Amino acid sequence: MNTLCRRLSVLLFLSLFSSPVLAAVLAIDYGTDFMKASLVKPGVPFDVLLNKDSKRKIATSLTLKDTERVFGQDAYNLAPRFPSSTFNSLKFLVGAPANAAAVTYFDAISTTTLVATSRYTVGVPKHGKYTWDVEELIAMQLAYVRQLATDAAGEPVRDVIITVPPYFSQFERDAIADSVEIAGMRLLTLINDGTAVAVNYAMTRTFPEPERHIVYDVGASGTRATLVTFSGFGKKKDATQITVNGVGSDRLVGGTELTRRLRDILLEQFNNQHGDIDIKKDKKAMAKLWKEADRVKQVLSANTEARATIESLVEDIDFKAKVSRAEFEKASADIVDIFIQPIAEALYNAGLKLADVNSVILMGGSSRVPMLRTALATAVGEDKIAQNVNTDEAAVLGAALHGASLSRQFRTKDIKIADIIPHDVQVSYLAETKATGDGVRPRTITSTAFVSGSKTGTRKTLTFKRKDDFTLTFAYKEPPAGAFPVELLEARIAGIPEALANITASGGVDPIIKATILLSESGFVSVPEAFAYADIKDDSIAGKLKGFFGDASSTAEDGSTQTADAASSDAPKATNTATPDSITIPLNVTVKFTSIAPMSVEQKREARDRLIELEQKEAAKALREEQRNVLEGYLYRLRDLLDGDGDQPFIKCSTEKERTTLGWKLEEVSGWFHREEETADTQSFIEKRQYLERVVSLLHVCPTNACSHRSLEFPVMHRFIEIQEFPAALNNSQKWNWQTRLFLTEAKTVLAAEEQAGTEGKYTREELDALEKTLKEHEAWLNTNVEKQKARKMYEDPAVETQEMGERAERLERHLQRLVQKKPPKPRKTKASASSSTTPTESGSESRASGPSPSQTGAKGHDEL
């Protein structure tokens, strides 16, 4: 109930302060086994987005069958049938080079065939000469989620925020960003999943005093720990600052590794039973084993033993086995300490001790595994373990709230984030030298651009004494993962000689080159700008004094300096400007990726076109299938009507000739359907259905212009419906006749008394006569048509439509209500009434002059009756 109240309060807050411009933000927590999504939009409840089966999480699975794609749990279930074309656990392959340790591990757990792409990343083969890059496969999954969000929002959803593990390198982050673009969305930002959980944790809490917590996430692909400090700020300290102090992780030890070890246990038991069969060569059998091992792992989380059963595992052999929790824990004993190691690593990187931490917040589905819980309790103490967030949904909900704050369409609780990177990033360049010759090699100068633990969103300005164009090379100090490269990118700064010449011509002295390097909020390293800068020579006394007491910053032997500038607004901008004191000339910055390059614009465009083509083919196929089903359903419906017994409404209300005509046409179209249903196109199905509808409509000629829309489909059924509804319609008409007659009787009596007394009443004679005329016309029309209807047979069209009966009764009702609701005239003031009280006779006349009230006549409103 607490969770529900919190969600409702957040929804109310978002809705009340949302911008009039309706916009939607989609958050996706992209996991190895499952992905969760959340949509933030005014008028839409803030919660986890449901898939087409109304589930709160979506299996991260994709099956490609020619031009047909299957997503989610349906795709996961197809893996045993289509092991080579069903793709699970793609997160292991994101941005990975073809020889990476993650790729080797993926081969050990998957039946998918991998190939190297032109960028030496990995992909899967497709029909023809093309290869599906992993970025394209992930884009398909993201586009599937986008469509779910679009359906829920009622408008296209474009802006998205996605969670990533904090250990993701720039290569992996680039790959996710490329997938987002291919899927037709705009990336607001990437957010580390531990930080997203922290946002969710802080949303409904305040922190009068700082608190430190470790978000411990045991996911499928790896385990990570994020140490976070929460502190309040503002007058009431109701705003929250989230500072990430340190992270720790293991990339390969997670829930998938536990499933792999269970699969190997089952594999060993099968080999003991059927040692003559090499099941490893059978992809379908290995896919079945993996799926069963995953199920057994979940059972063992709540039970001490589980039974595995796989029908026709291989060569029509049914496999049965029993696995105990003790056996599973023994097989996993060597990695239990590795699961706990990220906590110690996060503490070490933050320079803190366990005693400095308030709690360890559990996240991830595998955090429920009993042996891990036991090991965790031993490592940190049972009292430190907290279960106050939803282990499956906290990350996506936190990401959604952060995304809402970035979109400028919502006002949310003020939560500021200071995240960090876990990898050292170095910058190097060649020293400028005057020496020339074949044996001269310029010296390479290397320094740390961003140290591990640097805050994201940081800008730095590098200052150089250069005369010629040069290149900045960025690289990780250590490989971010097994067999990953360290080289990131090169930024070529060009146009320096020309800029220096312009500066000299403008009176500039001691020119320098400045390059701004950026570590973005999403964790990307870039060089957004570079420029030449110089002070303009000032020969005045004030200028000389300024030069004497001016800048005394030290310069390296190669003529370069480095200035950290976390607040980027203080850095000079690359604009070609000159002031009385200085001149700034922008330089050209060209970026080249030196190892794993992100997809080029052209590659992304081609991938986007392929995705759109697939979506269009699927939409056309879905439309064809829909129209085929509509026609088939229509045929069955007509057949059921014709085959009914004599008591069925259709038989009672139709003639033999109508049934014969319809039956002949039905057989004609049914024969075509059974011959052509596999090859016919969408338009043919539509035309055949419309042909039958025209046949049905021609069996009925509407007797009046008041036929309802129901007569356009099945006139025979329309006759039956009219027969059923006629008594109620007749009763309603007679009721208003009676109410009007009763009102006229009383009103005429009052009017006669008023005329005799010479007083003015509520109603005039003309008004009552007009109402009586309307009543008589309605009674006459009703009596005539009721008699006609009584003479009709059930298989004949009705003499009068109930819709017309209702409309005529409504006209009488409105006429009556106008008089009933008429306000009585105000009494005229006389000298007698001004000087003395009203006589009893006059008082009695006035009390009746207003006429009968609705309660007296019984003529109440239609809804009350």
Long-range contacts (C-beta under 8 A, 24 or more apart in sequence): 3-390, 6-203, 6-204, 7-45, 7-46, 7-47, 9-204, 10-46, 10-203, 10-204, 10-401, 10-412, 11-45, 11-46, 13-411, 13-412, 13-413, 14-40, 14-42, 14-46, 14-404, 14-410, 14-411, 14-412, 15-42, 15-43, 17-410, 17-411, 18-42, 18-409, 18-410, 18-411, 19-408, 19-409, 19-410, 21-409, 22-155, 22-409, 23-159, 23-407, 23-409, 24-149, 24-153, 24-155, 24-157, 24-159, 25-159, 25-160, 25-161, 25-188, 25-400, 25-403, 25-404, 25-406, 25-407, 25-409, 25-410, 26-145, 26-146, 26-149, 26-157, 26-159, 26-160, 26-161, 26-185, 26-403, 27-160, 27-161, 27-162, 27-163, 27-396, 27-397, 27-399, 27-400, 27-402, 27-403, 28-142, 28-145, 28-160, 28-161, 28-162, 28-163, 28-396, 28-399, 29-162, 29-163, 29-193, 29-196, 29-395, 29-396, 29-399, 30-60, 30-91, 30-138, 30-141, 30-142, 30-162, 30-163, 30-164, 30-176, 31-60, 31-91, 31-219, 31-220, 31-221, 32-60, 32-89, 32-90, 32-91, 32-92, 32-219, 32-220, 32-221, 32-254, 32-255, 32-256, 33-59, 33-60, 33-88, 33-89, 33-220, 33-255, 33-256, 33-365, 34-58, 34-59, 34-60, 34-365, 34-392, 35-60, 35-141, 35-145, 36-392, 36-393, 36-395, 36-396, 37-145, 37-148, 37-149, 37-396, 38-396, 38-397, 38-399, 38-400, 39-149, 39-152, 39-153, 39-157, 39-400, 40-400, 40-401, 40-403, 40-404, 40-407, 40-410, 41-153, 44-152, 44-153, 46-400, 48-393, 48-396, 48-397, 49-145, 49-148, 49-149, 49-152, 50-148, 50-152, 51-148, 52-148, 56-392, 56-393, 57-392, 58-144, 58-145, 59-88, 60-88, 60-89, 60-90, 60-91, 60-141, 61-86, 61-87, 61-88, 62-86, 62-87, 62-90, 62-137, 62-140, 62-141, 63-87, 64-126, 64-132, 66-127, 67-614, 67-617, 67-618, 67-621, 68-618, 68-621, 69-140, 69-614, 69-618, 71-140, 71-141, 71-144, 72-144, 76-291, 79-111, 79-287, 79-290, 79-291, 80-284, 80-287, 80-288, 80-291, 81-284, 83-111, 83-112, 83-283, 83-284, 83-286, 83-287, 84-111, 84-112, 84-113, 84-283, 86-111, 86-112, 86-287, 87-112, 87-124, 87-137, 88-112, 89-220, 89-221, 89-256, 90-134, 90-137, 90-138, 90-141, 91-220, 91-221, 92-221, 92-256, 93-121, 93-122, 93-134, 94-134, 94-138, 94-168, 94-172, 94-175, 94-176, 95-121, 95-168, 95-169, 95-171, 95-172, 95-173, 95-174, 95-175, 95-176, 95-596, 96-121, 96-122, 96-171, 96-172, 96-481, 96-484, 97-121, 97-122, 97-483, 97-484, 97-485, 97-595, 97-596, 98-122, 99-483, 100-481, 100-482, 100-483, 100-484, 101-252, 101-481, 101-482, 101-483, 102-251, 102-252, 102-481, 102-482, 105-252, 108-260, 109-256, 109-259, 109-260, 109-290, 111-283, 111-284, 111-286, 111-287, 111-290, 119-596, 119-597, 119-599, 120-596, 121-175, 121-596, 133-599, 133-607, 134-175, 135-175, 135-178, 135-179, 135-182, 135-599, 135-607, 136-179, 136-182, 136-607, 136-610, 136-611, 138-175, 138-176, 138-179, 139-178, 139-179, 139-180, 139-182, 139-183, 139-607, 139-611, 140-183, 140-611, 140-614, 142-179, 142-180, 142-183, 142-185, 143-183, 143-184, 143-611, 143-615, 146-183, 146-184, 146-185, 157-185, 158-184, 158-185, 158-186, 159-185, 159-186, 159-188, 159-403, 159-407, 160-185, 160-186, 160-187, 160-188, 160-403, 161-187, 161-188, 161-189, 161-190, 161-191, 161-399, 161-400, 161-402, 161-403, 161-406, 162-187, 162-190, 162-191, 162-399, 163-190, 163-191, 163-192, 163-193, 163-196, 163-395, 163-396, 163-399, 164-190, 164-191, 164-192, 164-193, 165-192, 165-193, 165-219, 165-221, 165-222, 165-224, 165-249, 166-192, 166-193, 166-194, 166-195, 166-224, 166-226, 166-244, 166-247, 166-249, 166-419, 166-420, 166-422, 167-222, 167-224, 167-247, 167-249, 167-251, 167-422, 167-480, 167-481, 168-523, 169-423, 169-476, 169-480, 169-481, 169-484, 170-488, 170-523, 170-524, 170-525, 171-480, 171-484, 171-485, 171-595, 171-596, 173-522, 173-523, 173-524, 174-524, 174-596, 174-598, 175-598, 177-522, 177-598, 178-598, 178-599, 178-604, 181-604, 181-608, 182-599, 182-604, 182-607, 182-608, 182-611, 183-611, 184-608, 184-611, 187-522, 188-403, 188-406, 188-407, 189-402, 189-403, 189-406, 189-521, 189-522, 190-522, 190-523, 191-398, 191-399, 191-402, 191-417, 191-419, 192-226, 192-244, 192-247, 192-419, 193-217, 193-219, 193-224, 193-363, 193-395, 194-224, 194-225, 194-226, 194-228, 194-244, 194-247, 194-363, 195-226, 195-228, 195-242, 195-244, 195-398, 195-417, 195-419, 196-394, 196-395, 196-396, 196-398, 196-399, 196-402, 197-226, 197-361, 197-363, 197-389, 197-394, 197-395, 197-398, 198-226, 198-228, 198-230, 198-242, 198-244, 198-398, 199-242, 199-398, 199-399, 199-401, 199-402, 199-415, 199-417, 200-389, 200-394, 200-395, 200-397, 200-398, 200-401, 201-230, 201-361, 201-388, 201-389, 201-394, 201-398, 202-230, 202-240, 202-242, 202-413, 202-415, 203-398, 203-401, 203-413, 203-415, 205-230, 205-240, 206-232, 206-237, 206-238, 206-240, 207-231, 207-232, 207-237, 207-240, 208-232, 208-237, 211-358, 212-245, 212-352, 212-356, 212-357, 212-358, 213-357, 213-358, 213-359, 213-360, 213-361, 213-386, 214-343, 214-346, 214-347, 214-357, 214-359, 214-360, 214-361, 215-361, 215-363, 216-342, 216-343, 216-360, 216-361, 216-362, 216-363, 216-367, 216-376, 217-363, 217-364, 217-367, 217-395, 218-254, 218-255, 218-339, 218-362, 218-363, 218-364, 218-365, 218-366, 218-367, 218-369, 218-372, 219-254, 219-255, 219-363, 219-364, 219-365, 219-366, 220-254, 220-255, 220-256, 220-364, 220-365, 220-366, 221-251, 221-252, 221-254, 221-256, 222-249, 222-250, 222-251, 222-252, 222-253, 222-254, 223-249, 223-250, 223-253, 223-254, 223-338, 223-339, 223-342, 223-364, 224-248, 224-249, 224-250, 224-342, 225-249, 225-342, 225-343, 225-345, 225-346, 226-346, 227-346, 227-347, 227-349, 227-350, 227-352, 227-357, 234-414, 238-413, 238-414, 239-413, 239-414, 239-415, 239-416, 240-413, 240-414, 240-415, 240-416, 241-415, 241-416, 241-418, 242-415, 242-416, 242-417, 242-418, 243-418, 244-417, 244-418, 244-419, 244-420, 245-346, 245-349, 245-350, 245-351, 245-352, 245-420, 246-345, 246-346, 246-347, 246-348, 246-349, 246-350, 246-351, 246-352, 246-420, 246-453, 247-342, 247-345, 247-346, 247-349, 247-420, 247-422, 248-341, 248-342, 248-343, 248-344, 248-345, 248-346, 248-347, 248-348, 248-349, 249-342, 249-345, 249-422, 250-338, 250-339, 250-341, 250-342, 251-481, 251-482, 253-335, 253-338, 253-339, 254-364, 254-366, 255-297, 255-364, 255-365, 255-366, 255-369, 257-335, 258-297, 258-332, 258-366, 258-369, 259-290, 259-293, 259-294, 259-297, 260-293, 261-328, 261-331, 261-332, 262-293, 262-294, 262-296, 262-297, 262-300, 262-323, 262-328, 262-331, 263-289, 263-290, 263-293, 264-331, 265-293, 265-323, 265-327, 265-328, 265-331, 266-292, 266-293, 266-296, 266-308, 266-319, 266-321, 266-323, 269-321, 269-323, 270-313, 270-319, 270-321, 273-319, 274-317, 277-314, 277-315, 277-317, 279-313, 279-314, 282-314, 284-314, 285-313, 285-314, 288-313, 289-313, 296-323, 297-328, 297-369, 300-325, 300-328, 301-368, 301-369, 301-370, 325-370, 329-371, 332-371, 336-371, 336-372, 336-375, 337-375, 339-372, 339-375, 339-376, 340-375, 340-376, 340-379, 343-379, 343-380, 349-422, 349-452, 349-453, 354-380, 354-384, 357-384, 359-384, 359-385, 359-386, 360-384, 360-385, 360-386, 361-386, 361-387, 361-388, 361-389, 362-386, 362-387, 362-389, 362-391, 363-389, 363-391, 363-394, 363-395, 364-391, 365-391, 365-392, 367-391, 418-455, 418-456, 419-455, 419-456, 419-521, 420-452, 420-453, 420-454, 420-455, 420-456, 421-450, 421-452, 421-453, 421-454, 421-456, 421-519, 421-523, 422-452, 422-453, 423-452, 423-476, 423-477, 423-478, 423-480, 424-448, 424-450, 424-451, 424-452, 424-476, 424-477, 424-478, 425-449, 425-450, 425-454, 425-474, 425-475, 425-476, 425-477, 425-488, 425-519, 425-525, 426-474, 426-475, 426-476, 426-477, 427-462, 427-472, 427-473, 427-474, 427-517, 428-472, 428-473, 428-475, 429-470, 429-471, 429-472, 429-473, 429-560, 430-470, 430-471, 431-558, 432-465, 432-466, 432-467, 432-468, 432-470, 432-558, 432-559, 443-558, 445-556, 445-558, 445-560, 447-562, 448-477, 449-474, 449-517, 449-525, 450-519, 450-525, 454-519, 455-519, 455-566, 456-519, 456-520, 456-521, 456-522, 456-523, 457-519, 457-520, 457-521, 457-566, 458-518, 458-519, 458-564, 458-566, 459-516, 459-517, 459-518, 459-519, 459-565, 459-566, 459-567, 459-568, 459-571, 460-516, 460-517, 460-518, 460-562, 460-563, 460-564, 460-565, 461-514, 461-515, 461-516, 461-517, 461-562, 461-563, 461-565, 461-571, 461-572, 462-514, 462-515, 462-516, 462-517, 462-560, 462-561, 462-562, 462-563, 463-512, 463-513, 463-514, 463-560, 463-561, 463-562, 463-563, 464-512, 464-513, 464-514, 464-515, 464-559, 464-560, 464-561, 465-512, 465-513, 465-555, 465-558, 465-559, 465-560, 466-496, 466-513, 466-559, 466-560, 467-496, 467-497, 467-500, 468-496, 468-497, 469-493, 469-494, 469-495, 469-496, 469-497, 470-496, 472-515, 472-517, 472-527, 473-594, 474-517, 474-525, 484-596, 485-595, 485-596, 486-595, 487-594, 487-595, 488-525, 488-593, 488-594, 488-595, 489-525, 489-526, 489-591, 489-592, 489-593, 489-594, 490-591, 490-592, 490-593, 490-594, 491-515, 491-527, 491-530, 491-589, 491-590, 491-591, 491-592, 492-588, 492-589, 492-590, 492-591, 492-592, 493-527, 493-530, 493-587, 493-588, 493-589, 494-587, 494-588, 494-589, 494-590, 495-587, 495-588, 496-532, 496-587, 499-531, 499-532, 499-585, 499-587, 500-532, 502-583, 502-585, 503-532, 503-534, 503-583, 503-585, 506-536, 506-578, 506-583, 507-536, 507-537, 508-534, 508-535, 508-536, 508-537, 508-582, 508-583, 509-534, 509-535, 509-536, 509-537, 510-534, 510-535, 513-587, 514-571, 514-572, 515-589, 516-565, 516-568, 516-571, 516-574, 518-568, 526-591, 527-589, 527-591, 528-589, 529-573, 529-574, 529-586, 529-589, 530-574, 530-586, 530-587, 530-588, 530-589, 531-572, 531-573, 531-574, 531-575, 531-584, 531-585, 531-586, 531-587, 532-584, 532-585, 532-587, 533-572, 533-582, 533-583, 533-584, 533-585, 534-582, 534-583, 535-581, 535-582, 536-578, 536-579, 536-580, 536-581, 536-582, 536-583, 538-581, 620-682, 623-682, 624-681, 624-682, 624-685, 627-682, 627-685, 627-686, 627-689, 628-677, 628-680, 628-685, 630-685, 630-689, 631-669, 631-673, 631-685, 631-686, 631-688, 631-689, 632-673, 632-677, 634-689, 634-692, 634-693, 635-666, 635-669, 635-670, 635-673, 635-692, 638-662, 638-666, 638-692, 638-696, 639-666, 639-670, 641-714, 641-716, 641-717, 642-666, 649-717, 649-720, 650-714, 650-716, 650-717, 650-720, 652-720, 652-794, 652-795, 653-716, 653-717, 653-719, 653-720, 653-723, 653-794, 653-795, 654-716, 654-719, 654-795, 655-795, 658-699, 658-716, 658-795, 661-695, 661-699, 662-695, 662-696, 662-699, 665-691, 665-692, 665-695, 666-692, 700-797, 701-797, 702-797, 703-797, 703-798, 703-799, 704-800, 704-801, 704-804, 706-801, 706-803, 706-804, 706-807, 707-801, 707-803, 708-801, 708-803, 715-797, 716-795, 719-794, 719-795, 719-796, 719-797, 719-798, 720-794, 722-798, 722-801, 722-802, 723-794, 723-798, 725-802, 726-789, 726-798, 726-802, 728-802, 729-802, 729-805, 729-806, 729-809, 730-782, 730-786, 730-805, 732-805, 732-806, 732-809, 733-778, 733-782, 733-805, 733-808, 733-809, 734-782, 735-865, 736-778, 736-809, 736-812, 736-813, 736-816, 737-775, 737-778, 737-779, 737-782, 737-812, 739-816, 739-857, 739-858, 739-859, 740-771, 740-774, 740-775, 740-812, 740-815, 740-816, 740-859, 741-775, 742-857, 742-858, 742-859, 743-771, 743-816, 743-819, 743-820, 743-852, 743-857, 743-859, 744-768, 744-771, 744-772, 744-775, 746-852, 746-856, 746-857, 747-819, 747-851, 747-852, 750-848, 750-849, 750-851, 750-852, 753-845, 753-848, 754-845, 754-848, 754-849, 757-845, 759-845, 759-846, 759-849, 760-825, 760-828, 760-849, 761-824, 761-825, 761-848, 761-849, 761-850, 761-851, 762-822, 762-823, 762-824, 762-825, 762-849, 762-850, 762-851, 763-819, 763-822, 763-851, 767-819, 768-819, 770-815, 771-815, 771-816, 771-819, 774-811, 774-812, 774-815, 775-812, 778-808, 778-809, 778-811, 778-812, 781-808, 782-808, 810-862, 813-862, 816-859, 817-859, 817-861, 820-853, 820-854, 820-857, 820-859, 821-854, 822-851, 824-849, 824-850, 824-851, 825-849
